[in-house]
Each structure stands twice: as structure tokens, then as C-alpha cells.
């Protein structure tokens, strides 16, 4: 609720529902997930978030405002997660199929892999469909999925010291990794800390499209998209893409918004 660029954004209305409700409902459709948990903060400003989650019957844990890594770790530990999937609450167009494809990079032994041993029955430590700058991405901003093993998250929680590690949850795992394309849709590498990393890619490249909500311009764009989606709760991201291709002027609404890099942090976390 204390977003610096759009305060209260996750409960702002989009097509008659709070944004968080869209995120929860679409995330719950992912077949690879056993549970959806809202991990919000203990700050009083987030009392409405906790109350809303409870009203939807969604488990809610509360923790640090700025140490989001600790918040994720405590939530994962409480719910005994083997694989932790990170979905941010400002992505109301999140696609269940993209979540499943990303999680599969950790759990599916049938996927082609370089010759190496699995650890604990899981074949990758961290998977994603995007990484923040300076890395590249081919999925629109707003379809972002990150997943990691609990063991990787726990090590990050134990060893991370940088502010941006704590605020952005998983950079400790993947920073410094050189990813090589194995197929047109899969890049892999091993991080300097020894984590096995896999990134899902899309061809053609739509990484310049911005479908997240971090500013008033983003909110205007998303509301326009939902107005055109009508009453279809099962829309896919390709349906959104079709709208953009038919009305390219929509993408101009928030085209000037710059996406944060991996190391940028909220100045309120450090007091600077």
C-alpha cells in the first residue's frame, strides 16, 4: 500500500475489482501451484491488504516492509514450500500458463538439460521468464514469474547482505550469471554462487511492452485493456497482445515509464 509512485495501488479498482483480486484469481488458475499466499507487511498501512486476503480465503503472512526477502522466507517456511514462486501484486495480467511453464523448468525432468545431477529431485535452483536490467527479457513486463527451491531461498536469506538483495528477494541467486541459449525458448547458466539458473524466452521478443502497474499511466493503460477484454476471466496474454496489435496507440500510454534495474532500491529502506 505504501508504493512510492502509486500509493495504495494494489487495492485500486480495475474492471470492478481490486487489482490484488485479479492477481490472486489468475495466479490460482496455475496448475503447478499447491497454494497461493499473500505475503504482505506488518506495517499498519497494509492492514487492508491482510483483511482483503482473509476475505478471499487466502492465507496471509506479514513481515518486514523493506526486507522482502525475509518476508518471503518466513512465508515459505511457515507453509513448508518446496518450491517458492514469486508473483508481484502489481501484475493483474499475469498468465497462469506462463507460471506453469516457468515452474516446469524447476520440476520437470523430461525437459532437455545439460548433463548434470539433480539436487533433491529438483533439476534447477531458480527459474524465471524475465530478469531485470542489465539482463534481457522477451516477455512483456507484467507477466513476471520467478521461482526457486526453498533451499536456494534459505541460502539467500542467510547470506544476503546488500540492500537490493533483501528488497528484490532473489538477486543473490542469479546476479552475475551468464545465460546461454539452449533452445530458442530456454537459456541456462550457473551463477557465480553455484545456483543453476533457467530462463524462459519467447519468440518473437515482446520484452519492450509494459503491462505492470507502478504509475498512474500504467493504471490507465491496464484499465483500458480490461475494458476491452470484456467478461472473459480466462483470457491469455496473447489476447492482450492481440488488443495491442490492433490498437498500438494503447502502448503509448505508459511507454515512457522506465523499469527499475536489479540494484535500485527504495530510498526509504536506507534513509537516503
N, C-alpha and C positions, 0 to 999 in steps of 0.2 A: 504493500500500500504506500510505502514511502519512496516510490520511484522518483528520481530527481527530475526527469524530463517530462513525466506524465503521472503526477501523483494520483494514487487510487486506481491505477489503470486496470488492475486485474478484475475489479468488480464493476467496471464501466459496462454499460449496456451495448450489446451488438445483436441486432435482429431479435430483440425482446428478451435476451438472456445476458447475465453477467459473462464477461469473457472467460472467467475461470470455469464456468459451467460448460462452455463449448470445449475447452481444453480437456476437462475430465471426461466428458461424454465420448469424445473422439478417441482419447487415449484408451478408454475401457474397451473399445472395439478391437484393439490389437490382440490377436490370438496368442501371442507369445508371452503375455503378461499374466501372472497369477493374481496380482493385486495392484491397485493404484492408491498411492498415499500422498496426501498433501503435506509437504514439509515447509511450514511457514515459520515466522519468527516469534519470539516471546515478547516482542515489543507490543505495547498496548494498541498501537495503530493497526496491528494485524488481528485484533480480536474479531473483527467482522469476517476475516478470511477463515479463521478457525470455525466460527459459528456457521458460515456458509457450507464448509466442507462437511461438518457434522449433520447439517440439514439435508445434505445429499447422501448421507450414509457412507461417507468416505473417511477412512481413518486419517487422523491429523496429528502430526507431531510438531513440537515447537522448539526452536533453539535460537542460536545467535543470529543477530541481524546482519553482521558483516562477515562472520566466519561461516560461509555457506558450506564449506567442506565439512566442518564439524556437524552442521545441521543434517547434511546428507548421511554422514557416517552414523550418527545416533539413530536416525530414522531406519537405516538399513539394518543396523544391529538389533534394534527393537523388534523389527519384523522378520528377522532371520533370513534376509535376502541372500541368495547365492549369486545372482546377477542383478546389478543395480542399473536401472535405466533412467536417464535424466531427461525430463521434458520440462521446459520452462513455461511458466504460466502466461506468457505473453505471445503464445503461438496458437491462436484459435483455428488455424487451418491445418494443424498437424494431421498427418495422414497415417492411419493405422497400419496400412500395408508397408509404408516406409519404416515404421517402428519395427515391424516383424522382420523385414529384410535386414535391418541393422543388427537386431538381436541374433539373428541366424548366424551372423559372422562369428559370434562367440560360441554358439551352442551346436551348430550343425556339422557333424563330422563328414558328411557327404560332399561338402564343398572342397574344391581343389585347394591344396595347401603345399607349400614347400615342405620338404622332408624335415620334420622336427617333431619332437614328442609333445604330447598334450600334458597339461598340468591339472590334476584333479578332475579329469574328464572334460575339461573345457579347453578349446583349441586356440583361443585368443584372449588376451588380458583386457583389451579395450577396443571397441568398435564404434564407428560413427558414420554419419553421412555428410559431415562437414567438419572442418576445423577453422578456427578464427584466423584472421590475418596474423602472421605473414603466410600462413598456409593457403592453399587454393580450395575452392568449393565448386560443385557443379549442380547442387540442388538449391532452389530458392531459399533465401534467408526467411525462416519461419517454419521450415519443415525439419528443424534441427533435432537430431537424436544422438545422444551419447550413451554408451553402455559399457560397463566394466564389471569384472569379477569383484566380489566382496573383498577378496584378498588384496587386489590392487588398490581398492579404495582405502582399505585399512592401512596399507603401507603409506599411501599418500597422506592420510590423516596423521600418521605417526611422524613422518619425516618432513612434511612441507613446512617451510619457514617463511617463504615470500608471501607478501600480502595478496598478490594476484593468484597465487596457488590456492589460498584459502577462499578468496571471493569467487573464483570461477570454477572451483570444485575439482576439475580433472587435469589442468595443465601439467601438474607434476608428472603425470603418467605419460603424456605424449610429447611434451616440449623437446625440441631438438631432434625429432625423428625425421629421417629421410625415407619417404614413401616411394616405392617403385610400383608401377602398374603391372599387375599380373594378368589381368584381362582388361578390356575397355571399361569394365564396371567395378573393378576391385584393385585397390592399391594396398600394399602391405609393407611393413618395416618393423624393425626392433629399435626401441627408444634407447638413448644413452644409459638409462637406468635398467635396461633389460626387459621392459614390457613389450609384449607382442601386440602390434597395432594393426588394425584393418580399417580402411575407409571405403565406403560405398560411393561410387560415382555414377553419374548419369550422362548419357549421350543423346542429344546434344547438351551443351553446357548452358544451364539456366541460373548459374550462381550469382548473376548480377541483379536478379529480381528480388525485391524486398517485400516480404509478406508477414513481417512480425509487427508488434505494436510497442513502440518505445517513445513515440512522439505524437502530438495532435495530428500531424499529417498522416502518420501510419494508421491512426484510428479512423480517420476519414476514408482512407483507402480501403481498409478492411470492411467498414460498414457498406461501402459501395459494392464490394464483392459479394457480401452476404445478401444484399438487396437483389442481386442478380441470380443468386443460387436458388432462391425460392424456398420451397418447403422440402428440400431434398437433404435429409440428415446424413445420407451415406455418400455424399459427394467425395470425389477423389481430388488429388492435387492436379490431375490432368484436366478436370472440369474447370478448375480455377485458371489454369494455363489457357484453356480454350477461350475463356472470357477475356483474358489479357490480349490474346492474339486478335480477337475480334474488335476490341476497344483498346488499342495500345496507349491511348491518352490516359487511361487509368493509372498506368505505371508511372506516369509523370507526377502524380500527386505527391509521392514521397521519394522520388528518385534522388533528391538532393541530400538525403539523410545519410550520414557517414556511419558505418558499422564499427563498433569498438574492436580494438585489437586484443590479442591474448593477454597482454600485460597491463592494459588500462584498468584502473580500479576507481571505485567511488571515493572521492576525496574525504568524505565523511568517515571512512574507515580508519584513516590515519590522522585526521585533523589538519590536513594540509590542503 
